[in-house]
Amino acid sequence: MVRTGDDAHAEPPPPSVWNIANALTILRIALVPVFGWFLLYDDGMQTSYRLLAAAVFVIATATDRMDGDIARSRGLVTDFGKVSDPIADKALMGMALVGLSIIDLLPWWVTVVVLVREIGVTALRFMVIRHGVMPASRGGKLKTALQAVAILLYVLPLSSPWHVIAVVVMTLAVIVTVVTGVDYVLRAQTLRNTSPRARAKRERSAAAAVAEAVKDEAAQDRARHIAEPEA
């Protein structure tokens, strides 16, 4: 049957939240406590458990790339995925940073700076979600990649020269983390000012102001007519 009219131009239904891309994101969240247990076992002194932690971390970070590629290639991008994907990243990186600081491999100030930024950006996403979803930026992806490489170098029981490389990469990651945090604040402000919800609010305010001005002008006209002496 040939469709005519509006049916011929009907948009396809949005993808279901229950899809493989979102399943990989949920898997990444589920791997967070597993990774943490391996990392913290015996205060990180067991080489075998450090290697297991590194393996789980690699698998979890690999799902970050996989879920995004699958979602885009198969048309499975959902608002749930846009929000849960960066949350999964933050949960994994947060566990790694806190764990490395607990076993005295990473200064606590680094963990605090990164976590404050990550929690702040997450809170900002939810504050502006009524205006629209703010997906991860390219800078955010670069930040995540630098953090992942630095954390992996810290988790692996490597020799001292590798530790120097880990420090350099982590320093770059912290710098990009702070810069992209500022960028997210600016993007959130732009979204609040330019979203359809914001435009509709401004239009309602303008219409109310015009109506109030017309009302005031009419009241002033009545007052002038009353004040004028009868002929």
MARLO-30180 format. One line per 3 residues: for each residue x, y, z of N, C-alpha, C, O. Coordinates in Angstrom, 2 decimals. Layout:
# MARLO-30180
X:Y:Z:X:Y:Z:X:Y:Z:X:Y:Z; ...
END
This chain:
# MARLO-30180
0.85:-1.20:0.00:0.00:0.00:0.00:0.89:1.25:0.00:1.82:1.35:0.80; 0.60:2.17:-0.87:1.37:3.40:-0.95:0.81:4.41:0.03:-0.39:4.68:0.04; 1.68:4.97:0.84:1.25:5.95:1.82:1.24:7.33:1.20:2.11:7.69:0.41
0.24:8.09:1.58:0.12:9.45:1.06:-0.01:10.40:2.22:-0.23:10.00:3.36; 0.12:11.68:1.90:-0.12:12.70:2.92:0.96:12.69:3.97:2.14:12.48:3.69; 0.52:12.92:5.23:1.47:13.02:6.33:2.17:11.71:6.61:3.31:11.70:7.08
1.49:10.54:6.31:2.11:9.25:6.61:3.38:9.04:5.80:4.31:8.38:6.27; 3.43:9.60:4.57:4.60:9.40:3.72:5.81:10.10:4.27:6.94:9.72:3.96; 5.60:11.14:5.08:6.72:11.91:5.61:6.89:11.70:7.11:7.60:12.45:7.77
6.23:10.67:7.66:6.33:10.43:9.10:7.75:10.04:9.47:8.39:9.25:8.77; 8.23:10.58:10.56:9.58:10.27:11.02:9.62:8.87:11.63:8.64:8.44:12.23; 10.75:8.17:11.49:10.86:6.84:12.09:10.81:6.95:13.61:11.21:7.97:14.17
10.34:5.91:14.28:10.26:5.97:15.74:11.65:6.05:16.34:12.61:5.55:15.76; 11.78:6.68:17.50:13.10:6.78:18.14:13.59:5.40:18.56:12.78:4.52:18.85; 14.90:5.19:18.60:15.44:3.88:18.99:15.10:3.55:20.45:14.98:4.44:21.29
14.94:2.27:20.71:14.63:1.82:22.07:15.84:2.01:22.98:16.99:1.90:22.55; 15.56:2.30:24.23:16.63:2.41:25.23:17.32:1.06:25.41:18.51:1.00:25.70; 16.56:-0.02:25.22:17.10:-1.37:25.39:17.81:-1.79:24.11:17.23:-2.48:23.27
19.07:-1.37:23.97:19.84:-1.73:22.79:21.26:-2.09:23.19:21.67:-1.88:24.34; 22.02:-2.64:22.25:23.36:-3.15:22.53:24.31:-2.06:23.00:25.18:-2.31:23.84; 24.16:-0.86:22.44:25.06:0.24:22.83:24.87:0.60:24.30:25.85:0.75:25.03
23.64:0.74:24.72:23.37:1.05:26.13:23.75:-0.11:27.03:24.14:0.10:28.18; 23.63:-1.36:26.53:24.02:-2.52:27.31:25.53:-2.49:27.61:25.95:-2.85:28.71; 26.32:-2.06:26.63:27.77:-1.95:26.85:28.08:-0.86:27.88:29.00:-1.00:28.68
27.31:0.22:27.85:27.49:1.27:28.84:27.19:0.75:30.25:27.92:1.03:31.19; 26.11:-0.01:30.37:25.75:-0.59:31.67:26.82:-1.60:32.11:27.14:-1.68:33.29; 27.35:-2.36:31.16:28.44:-3.30:31.49:29.64:-2.55:32.06:30.25:-3.00:33.02
29.97:-1.41:31.47:31.10:-0.63:31.96:30.87:-0.19:33.41:31.79:-0.21:34.22; 29.65:0.20:33.72:29.34:0.59:35.09:29.47:-0.62:36.03:29.98:-0.49:37.15; 29.02:-1.80:35.56:29.10:-3.00:36.40:30.54:-3.43:36.65:30.83:-4.05:37.68
31.45:-3.11:35.74:32.86:-3.50:35.91:33.61:-2.61:36.89:34.71:-2.95:37.33; 33.02:-1.47:37.25:33.71:-0.54:38.15:34.05:-1.19:39.49:35.22:-1.13:39.89; 33.10:-1.80:40.22:33.48:-2.41:41.50:34.44:-3.59:41.35:35.26:-3.84:42.23
34.35:-4.31:40.22:35.28:-5.42:39.99:36.70:-4.88:39.86:37.64:-5.40:40.47; 36.84:-3.84:39.07:38.15:-3.20:38.92:38.68:-2.69:40.26:39.85:-2.89:40.58; 37.81:-2.04:41.03:38.23:-1.51:42.32:38.69:-2.58:43.28:39.66:-2.38:44.01
38.01:-3.72:43.28:38.40:-4.81:44.18:39.78:-5.35:43.83:40.61:-5.56:44.71; 40.02:-5.57:42.54:41.34:-6.06:42.12:42.44:-5.05:42.45:43.52:-5.44:42.91; 42.17:-3.77:42.23:43.18:-2.74:42.45:43.54:-2.62:43.93:44.72:-2.47:44.27
42.55:-2.67:44.79:42.78:-2.44:46.21:43.15:-3.69:46.99:43.47:-3.61:48.18; 43.11:-4.84:46.36:43.42:-6.08:47.07:44.83:-6.03:47.65:45.80:-5.76:46.94; 44.93:-6.28:48.95:46.22:-6.28:49.66:46.96:-4.96:49.44:48.18:-4.93:49.27
46.19:-3.85:49.45:46.75:-2.50:49.28:47.58:-2.36:48.00:48.54:-1.59:47.95; 47.18:-3.10:46.97:47.85:-2.97:45.68:49.24:-3.59:45.63:50.02:-3.29:44.72; 49.55:-4.44:46.60:50.90:-5.01:46.65:51.04:-6.29:45.84:52.15:-6.75:45.60
49.93:-6.88:45.42:49.98:-8.13:44.67:50.04:-7.85:43.17:49.11:-7.28:42.59; 51.14:-8.26:42.56:51.33:-8.01:41.13:50.22:-8.64:40.29:49.73:-8.02:39.35; 49.83:-9.86:40.63:48.82:-10.56:39.84:47.49:-9.81:39.86:46.81:-9.72:38.84
47.11:-9.27:41.02:45.85:-8.55:41.12:45.93:-7.19:40.43:44.94:-6.70:39.90; 47.10:-6.58:40.44:47.29:-5.33:39.69:47.12:-5.59:38.20:46.52:-4.78:37.49; 47.64:-6.72:37.72:47.49:-7.07:36.31:46.02:-7.35:35.97:45.55:-6.98:34.90
45.31:-8.02:36.90:43.88:-8.26:36.69:43.11:-6.95:36.65:42.20:-6.77:35.84; 43.48:-6.03:37.55:42.83:-4.72:37.56:43.07:-4.00:36.23:42.15:-3.39:35.68; 44.30:-4.08:35.73:44.62:-3.43:34.46:43.80:-4.05:33.32:43.33:-3.33:32.44
43.64:-5.38:33.34:42.88:-6.05:32.28:41.41:-5.62:32.32:40.82:-5.34:31.28; 40.82:-5.58:33.51:39.43:-5.13:33.63:39.30:-3.69:33.18:38.32:-3.33:32.53; 40.28:-2.86:33.53:40.23:-1.45:33.14:40.28:-1.31:31.63:39.56:-0.49:31.06
41.11:-2.09:30.96:41.21:-2.04:29.50:39.88:-2.46:28.86:39.42:-1.83:27.91; 39.28:-3.52:29.38:38.00:-3.98:28.84:36.93:-2.91:29.03:36.16:-2.62:28.11; 36.89:-2.32:30.23:35.87:-1.30:30.50:36.05:-0.08:29.61:35.07:0.45:29.09
37.28:0.38:29.43:37.51:1.55:28.58:37.24:1.24:27.11:36.83:2.12:26.35; 37.46:-0.03:26.71:37.18:-0.41:25.33:35.69:-0.31:25.03:35.31:0.05:23.91; 34.85:-0.61:26.01:33.41:-0.51:25.78:32.98:0.94:25.56:31.94:1.19:24.94
33.78:1.89:26.05:33.44:3.31:25.83:33.47:3.65:24.36:32.60:4.35:23.85; 34.49:3.15:23.67:34.59:3.39:22.22:33.55:2.57:21.46:32.95:3.04:20.50; 33.35:1.34:21.90:32.45:0.44:21.19:31.01:0.92:21.24:30.31:0.92:20.22
30.54:1.33:22.44:29.13:1.70:22.53:28.82:2.94:21.69:27.75:3.03:21.08; 29.75:3.88:21.65:29.53:5.07:20.83:29.50:4.76:19.34:28.65:5.25:18.61; 30.45:3.92:18.89:30.51:3.56:17.47:29.25:2.79:17.06:28.69:3.04:15.99
28.82:1.85:17.90:27.63:1.06:17.57:26.38:1.94:17.54:25.55:1.82:16.64; 26.27:2.83:18.52:25.09:3.69:18.58:24.98:4.57:17.34:23.90:4.73:16.79; 26.11:5.13:16.90:26.07:6.02:15.74:25.87:5.24:14.43:25.12:5.69:13.56
26.54:4.10:14.29:26.45:3.35:13.03:25.10:2.68:12.83:24.67:2.49:11.69; 24.43:2.31:13.92:23.15:1.60:13.82:21.95:2.48:14.16:20.82:2.00:14.25; 22.20:3.77:14.35:21.09:4.66:14.66:20.47:4.38:16.01:19.26:4.46:16.17
21.30:4.05:17.00:20.81:3.69:18.33:21.12:4.77:19.37:21.14:4.49:20.57; 21.35:5.99:18.91:21.66:7.08:19.83:20.39:7.47:20.60:19.37:7.78:19.99; 20.46:7.44:21.91:19.32:7.80:22.76:19.76:8.83:23.80:20.94:8.98:24.08
18.78:9.53:24.35:19.10:10.48:25.42:19.69:9.76:26.62:20.58:10.28:27.29; 19.20:8.55:26.89:19.76:7.75:27.99:21.24:7.49:27.76:22.05:7.62:28.68; 21.58:7.13:26.53:22.98:6.88:26.22:23.84:8.12:26.33:24.98:8.06:26.81
23.30:9.26:25.87:24.06:10.51:25.94:24.39:10.90:27.38:25.44:11.47:27.65; 23.48:10.59:28.30:23.68:10.95:29.69:24.46:9.86:30.44:25.37:10.18:31.21; 24.12:8.59:30.21:24.73:7.50:30.98:26.17:7.23:30.55:26.98:6.79:31.37
26.49:7.48:29.28:27.86:7.21:28.81:28.89:8.02:29.57:29.85:7.44:30.08; 28.76:9.35:29.67:29.75:10.10:30.45:29.71:9.76:31.95:30.73:9.84:32.63; 28.53:9.39:32.47:28.46:8.99:33.87:29.26:7.70:34.10:29.96:7.58:35.11
29.15:6.76:33.17:29.92:5.52:33.28:31.41:5.82:33.24:32.18:5.22:33.99; 31.82:6.73:32.36:33.23:7.13:32.29:33.70:7.69:33.62:34.77:7.35:34.11; 32.88:8.56:34.20:33.26:9.22:35.46:33.33:8.21:36.61:34.19:8.32:37.48
32.41:7.24:36.62:32.43:6.23:37.67:33.72:5.40:37.59:34.35:5.13:38.60; 34.09:5.00:36.38:35.30:4.20:36.20:36.55:5.00:36.55:37.40:4.53:37.30; 36.65:6.22:36.00:37.83:7.04:36.28:37.88:7.44:37.75:38.96:7.50:38.35
36.72:7.71:38.34:36.70:8.08:39.75:37.19:6.95:40.63:37.99:7.17:41.55; 36.73:5.73:40.36:37.19:4.57:41.13:38.69:4.39:40.97:39.39:4.10:41.94; 39.19:4.57:39.76:40.62:4.40:39.51:41.44:5.44:40.26:42.44:5.11:40.90
41.02:6.70:40.19:41.78:7.77:40.83:41.77:7.62:42.35:42.81:7.73:43.00; 40.59:7.36:42.91:40.50:7.18:44.37:41.31:5.97:44.80:42.03:6.02:45.80; 41.20:4.88:44.05:41.95:3.68:44.40:43.46:3.90:44.36:44.18:3.46:45.25
43.93:4.59:43.33:45.37:4.86:43.23:45.85:5.77:44.35:46.97:5.63:44.82; 45.00:6.70:44.78:45.37:7.56:45.90:45.36:6.78:47.22:46.20:7.03:48.09; 44.42:5.85:47.37:44.36:5.04:48.60:45.63:4.21:48.76:46.13:4.06:49.87
46.13:3.68:47.66:47.35:2.85:47.76:48.61:3.67:47.53:49.68:3.13:47.27; 48.47:5.01:47.64:49.61:5.94:47.63:50.41:5.92:46.33:51.63:6.10:46.34; 49.74:5.72:45.22:50.41:5.82:43.93:50.15:7.15:43.24:50.88:7.54:42.33
49.10:7.85:43.68:48.71:9.11:43.04:48.39:10.13:44.12:47.66:9.82:45.06; 48.93:11.37:44.02:48.62:12.39:45.03:47.13:12.66:45.12:46.42:12.66:44.11; 46.65:12.88:46.34:45.22:13.10:46.54:44.73:14.38:45.87:43.57:14.46:45.47
45.61:15.38:45.75:45.15:16.64:45.15:44.75:16.44:43.68:43.84:17.10:43.19; 45.45:15.52:42.99:45.08:15.22:41.61:43.68:14.62:41.56:42.84:15.00:40.74; 43.44:13.66:42.45:42.12:13.02:42.51:41.03:14.02:42.83:39.96:14.00:42.22
41.30:14.91:43.78:40.29:15.90:44.17:39.98:16.84:43.03:38.81:17.11:42.76; 41.00:17.36:42.35:40.78:18.29:41.24:39.95:17.64:40.14:38.99:18.23:39.64; 40.32:16.43:39.76:39.61:15.74:38.68:38.18:15.42:39.08:37.25:15.62:38.30
37.98:14.92:40.31:36.64:14.53:40.73:35.72:15.74:40.89:34.54:15.66:40.57; 36.26:16.85:41.39:35.43:18.06:41.51:34.95:18.49:40.13:33.79:18.86:39.96; 35.83:18.45:39.16:35.44:18.81:37.80:34.39:17.83:37.26:33.39:18.25:36.69
34.62:16.52:37.45:33.72:15.53:36.90:32.34:15.62:37.54:31.32:15.58:36.85; 32.30:15.74:38.87:31.01:15.84:39.56:30.31:17.14:39.17:29.09:17.16:39.00; 31.09:18.21:39.04:30.50:19.49:38.65:29.89:19.45:37.27:28.79:19.97:37.06
30.57:18.82:36.32:30.05:18.73:34.95:28.80:17.85:34.92:27.83:18.16:34.22; 28.82:16.75:35.69:27.65:15.88:35.74:26.44:16.64:36.30:25.34:16.54:35.77; 26.67:17.38:37.39:25.58:18.17:37.97:25.09:19.22:36.98:23.89:19.49:36.90
26.02:19.80:36.24:25.65:20.82:35.25:24.78:20.22:34.15:23.83:20.85:33.69; 25.11:19.00:33.73:24.30:18.33:32.71:22.85:18.19:33.15:21.93:18.44:32.37; 22.65:17.80:34.41:21.30:17.60:34.91:20.59:18.94:35.14:19.36:19.01:35.04
21.34:19.98:35.44:20.73:21.29:35.63:20.16:21.85:34.34:19.14:22.54:34.36; 20.79:21.55:33.22:20.35:22.11:31.94:19.61:21.09:31.08:19.30:21.37:29.92; 19.32:19.90:31.64:18.73:18.85:30.82:17.35:19.24:30.30:16.92:18.75:29.26
16.64:20.12:31.03:15.33:20.56:30.55:15.46:21.43:29.31:14.50:21.61:28.56; 16.65:21.99:29.09:16.89:22.79:27.88:17.43:21.93:26.74:17.34:22.32:25.58; 17.97:20.76:27.06:18.53:19.88:26.05:19.66:19.05:26.63:20.21:19.38:27.68
20.00:17.97:25.94:21.09:17.10:26.38:22.42:17.65:25.88:22.55:18.00:24.70; 23.40:17.72:26.76:24.71:18.24:26.41:25.68:17.06:26.27:26.21:16.58:27.27; 25.91:16.57:25.05:26.76:15.40:24.86:28.23:15.72:25.10:28.63:16.88:25.16
29.01:14.65:25.23:30.45:14.84:25.45:31.08:15.52:24.24:30.75:15.22:23.10; 31.98:16.45:24.51:32.66:17.18:23.44:33.93:16.44:23.02:34.32:15.46:23.65; 34.56:16.93:21.95:35.83:16.32:21.53:36.89:16.49:22.60:37.70:15.59:22.85
36.89:17.66:23.23:37.84:17.87:24.32:37.59:16.91:25.47:38.53:16.43:26.11; 36.32:16.63:25.73:36.00:15.68:26.79:36.50:14.29:26.46:36.99:13.58:27.34; 36.38:13.89:25.19:36.89:12.59:24.77:38.42:12.54:24.88:38.98:11.51:25.28
39.10:13.64:24.53:40.55:13.69:24.67:40.94:13.58:26.14:41.90:12.88:26.49; 40.22:14.27:26.98:40.46:14.19:28.42:40.33:12.77:28.92:41.17:12.29:29.69; 39.27:12.09:28.49:39.04:10.71:28.91:40.16:9.80:28.43:40.61:8.91:29.17
40.63:10.01:27.19:41.71:9.19:26.65:43.00:9.39:27.43:43.69:8.42:27.76; 43.35:10.64:27.72:44.57:10.92:28.49:44.48:10.33:29.89:45.45:9.75:30.38; 43.33:10.47:30.52:43.15:9.89:31.84:43.31:8.38:31.79:43.94:7.79:32.66
42.72:7.76:30.77:42.77:6.30:30.67:44.21:5.81:30.51:44.61:4.84:31.16; 44.98:6.46:29.64:46.37:6.06:29.44:47.18:6.25:30.72:47.94:5.37:31.11; 47.02:7.41:31.37:47.77:7.68:32.59:47.41:6.69:33.70:48.29:6.17:34.38
46.12:6.42:33.86:45.68:5.49:34.91:46.22:4.09:34.64:46.67:3.41:35.56; 46.17:3.66:33.39:46.68:2.33:33.06:48.17:2.22:33.40:48.62:1.19:33.91; 48.93:3.27:33.11:50.35:3.26:33.44:50.58:3.21:34.95:51.54:2.59:35.41
49.70:3.86:35.71:49.82:3.81:37.17:49.41:2.44:37.71:50.03:1.93:38.64; 48.38:1.85:37.13:47.87:0.56:37.64:48.86:-0.57:37.37:49.08:-1.42:38.23; 49.44:-0.58:36.20:50.39:-1.63:35.85:51.63:-1.55:36.74:52.15:-0.46:36.98
52.11:-2.69:37.24:53.32:-2.68:38.08:54.58:-2.53:37.22:55.29:-3.51:36.99; 54.84:-1.32:36.76:55.95:-1.06:35.85:57.15:-0.48:36.60:57.06:-0.14:37.77; 58.28:-0.38:35.89:59.51:0.15:36.47:59.46:1.68:36.54:58.53:2.29:36.01
60.45:2.28:37.17:60.49:3.72:37.41:60.42:4.58:36.15:59.68:5.57:36.15; 61.13:4.25:35.07:61.02:5.09:33.85:59.57:5.21:33.37:59.17:6.28:32.91; 58.80:4.17:33.46:57.40:4.23:33.06:56.59:5.11:33.99:55.61:5.73:33.58
57.00:5.15:35.25:56.30:6.01:36.20:56.45:7.48:35.82:55.52:8.27:35.96; 57.63:7.85:35.33:57.85:9.23:34.87:56.90:9.55:33.73:56.32:10.63:33.68; 56.76:8.62:32.80:55.84:8.82:31.68:54.41:8.95:32.19:53.64:9.78:31.70
54.06:8.13:33.17:52.72:8.20:33.75:52.46:9.58:34.36:51.36:10.12:34.21; 53.44:10.14:35.04:53.29:11.46:35.66:53.08:12.52:34.58:52.23:13.40:34.74; 53.83:12.44:33.50:53.70:13.43:32.42:52.31:13.34:31.79:51.66:14.36:31.57
51.87:12.13:31.49:50.54:11.97:30.87:49.44:12.42:31.81:48.47:13.05:31.38; 49.57:12.11:33.10:48.56:12.53:34.06:48.53:14.05:34.20:47.46:14.63:34.37; 49.69:14.69:34.12:49.73:16.16:34.16:48.96:16.76:32.99:48.17:17.69:33.17
49.18:16.21:31.80:48.42:16.68:30.63:46.93:16.43:30.81:46.10:17.26:30.44; 46.60:15.28:31.40:45.18:14.95:31.61:44.52:15.94:32.56:43.38:16.34:32.34; 45.22:16.33:33.61:44.66:17.29:34.57:44.44:18.65:33.89:43.41:19.29:34.11
45.40:19.08:33.07:45.27:20.36:32.38:44.04:20.34:31.46:43.23:21.26:31.48; 43.92:19.29:30.65:42.78:19.18:29.74:41.47:19.06:30.52:40.44:19.58:30.09; 41.52:18.37:31.65:40.33:18.23:32.50:39.81:19.59:32.95:38.61:19.85:32.87
40.70:20.44:33.42:40.29:21.77:33.89:39.79:22.64:32.73:38.77:23.31:32.86; 40.51:22.62:31.61:40.12:23.44:30.46:38.75:23.03:29.92:37.90:23.88:29.65; 38.54:21.72:29.78:37.24:21.27:29.27:36.12:21.52:30.27:34.96:21.69:29.89
36.46:21.55:31.57:35.45:21.89:32.57:34.92:23.30:32.36:33.72:23.54:32.43; 35.83:24.23:32.10:35.42:25.61:31.81:34.59:25.66:30.53:33.61:26.39:30.45; 35.00:24.87:29.53:34.26:24.83:28.26:32.83:24.34:28.48:31.90:24.88:27.87
32.64:23.35:29.32:31.29:22.84:29.59:30.42:23.90:30.26:29.23:24.00:29.97; 31.01:24.69:31.14:30.25:25.77:31.78:29.76:26.75:30.72:28.60:27.17:30.75; 30.63:27.13:29.80:30.25:28.07:28.74:29.20:27.46:27.82:28.26:28.15:27.41
29.34:26.17:27.49:28.35:25.50:26.63:26.99:25.41:27.32:25.95:25.57:26.68; 27.01:25.16:28.61:25.76:25.08:29.36:25.04:26.42:29.36:23.82:26.48:29.23; 25.80:27.50:29.52:25.21:28.83:29.51:24.61:29.15:28.14:23.53:29.73:28.03
25.34:28.76:27.08:24.82:28.97:25.72:23.55:28.17:25.49:22.60:28.67:24.90; 23.54:26.93:25.96:22.35:26.09:25.80:21.15:26.68:26.53:20.04:26.66:26.00; 21.37:27.19:27.72:20.28:27.80:28.49:19.71:29.03:27.79:18.52:29.32:27.91
20.56:29.74:27.05:20.11:30.98:26.40:19.52:30.75:25.01:18.77:31.59:24.52; 19.85:29.62:24.37:19.45:29.43:22.97:18.50:28.25:22.76:18.07:28.02:21.63; 18.16:27.52:23.80:17.27:26.36:23.64:15.85:26.82:23.29:15.48:27.95:23.60
15.05:25.95:22.66:13.65:26.30:22.38:12.89:26.70:23.64:12.04:27.58:23.60; 13.18:26.06:24.76:12.52:26.40:26.01:12.85:27.82:26.42:11.98:28.57:26.86; 14.13:28.20:26.27:14.54:29.56:26.64:13.91:30.59:25.71:13.48:31.65:26.16
13.87:30.28:24.40:13.26:31.21:23.45:11.77:31.38:23.74:11.24:32.49:23.68; 11.10:30.27:24.04:9.67:30.35:24.35:9.43:31.18:25.60:8.46:31.95:25.67; 10.31:31.03:26.58:10.17:31.82:27.81:10.35:33.30:27.53:9.62:34.13:28.06
11.35:33.62:26.68:11.57:35.03:26.34:10.38:35.59:25.56:9.98:36.74:25.77; 9.83:34.77:24.66:8.66:35.24:23.90:7.47:35.48:24.81:6.74:36.45:24.63; 7.26:34.59:25.78:6.16:34.80:26.72:6.37:36.06:27.55:5.44:36.81:27.80
7.63:36.28:27.97:7.93:37.48:28.75:7.72:38.73:27.93:7.19:39.73:28.43; 8.13:38.70:26.66:7.94:39.86:25.78:6.46:40.12:25.55:6.02:41.27:25.58; 5.69:39.05:25.32:4.25:39.22:25.11:3.58:39.78:26.36:2.70:40.64:26.26
4.00:39.31:27.52:3.44:39.82:28.77:3.79:41.28:28.97:2.97:42.06:29.45; 5.02:41.67:28.58:5.44:43.06:28.72:4.63:43.96:27.79:4.23:45.06:28.17; 4.39:43.48:26.55:3.59:44.27:25.61:2.16:44.42:26.13:1.58:45.51:26.08
1.61:43.33:26.64:0.24:43.39:27.16:0.16:44.35:28.34:-0.81:45.10:28.47; 1.16:44.33:29.18:1.17:45.23:30.35:1.30:46.67:29.90:0.67:47.56:30.48; 2.12:46.92:28.86:2.29:48.28:28.35:0.99:48.79:27.75:0.61:49.95:27.96
0.29:47.93:26.99:-1.00:48.32:26.41:-2.00:48.61:27.52:-2.76:49.57:27.42; -1.99:47.80:28.56:-2.90:48.00:29.68:-2.62:49.33:30.38:-3.55:50.07:30.71; -1.34:49.62:30.59:-0.97:50.88:31.24:-1.37:52.08:30.37:-1.86:53.08:30.89
-1.17:51.97:29.06:-1.52:53.07:28.17:-3.03:53.32:28.17:-3.48:54.46:28.17; -3.81:52.23:28.19:-5.26:52.37:28.24:-5.69:53.02:29.54:-6.61:53.85:29.56; -5.04:52.64:30.64:-5.38:53.23:31.93:-5.05:54.73:31.95:-5.80:55.53:32.51
-3.93:55.09:31.33:-3.55:56.49:31.29:-4.55:57.29:30.44:-4.90:58.42:30.77; -5.01:56.68:29.31:-6.00:57.36:28.47:-7.30:57.60:29.24:-7.89:58.68:29.15; -7.73:56.60:30.00:-8.95:56.77:30.79:-8.77:57.86:31.84:-9.68:58.65:32.10
-7.58:57.88:32.44:-7.32:58.88:33.47:-7.33:60.28:32.87:-7.81:61.21:33.51; -6.80:60.45:31.63:-6.80:61.76:31.00:-8.23:62.21:30.66:-8.58:63.37:30.83; -9.04:61.25:30.19:-10.42:61.61:29.86:-11.19:62.02:31.09:-12.01:62.94:31.02
-10.98:61.38:32.20:-11.67:61.73:33.43:-11.23:63.10:33.92:-12.03:63.89:34.42; -9.92:63.37:33.75:-9.38:64.63:34.25:-9.78:65.82:33.40:-9.76:66.96:33.88; -10.15:65.59:32.13:-10.49:66.69:31.25:-11.84:67.29:31.69:-12.76:66.53:31.98
-11.99:68.63:31.75:-13.27:69.28:32.13:-14.31:69.08:31.03:-13.99:69.08:29.84; -15.54:68.90:31.46:-16.60:68.71:30.50:-16.79:70.02:29.69:-16.69:71.13:30.23; -17.06:69.85:28.42:-17.23:71.01:27.56:-18.51:71.76:27.91:-18.83:72.77:27.29
END
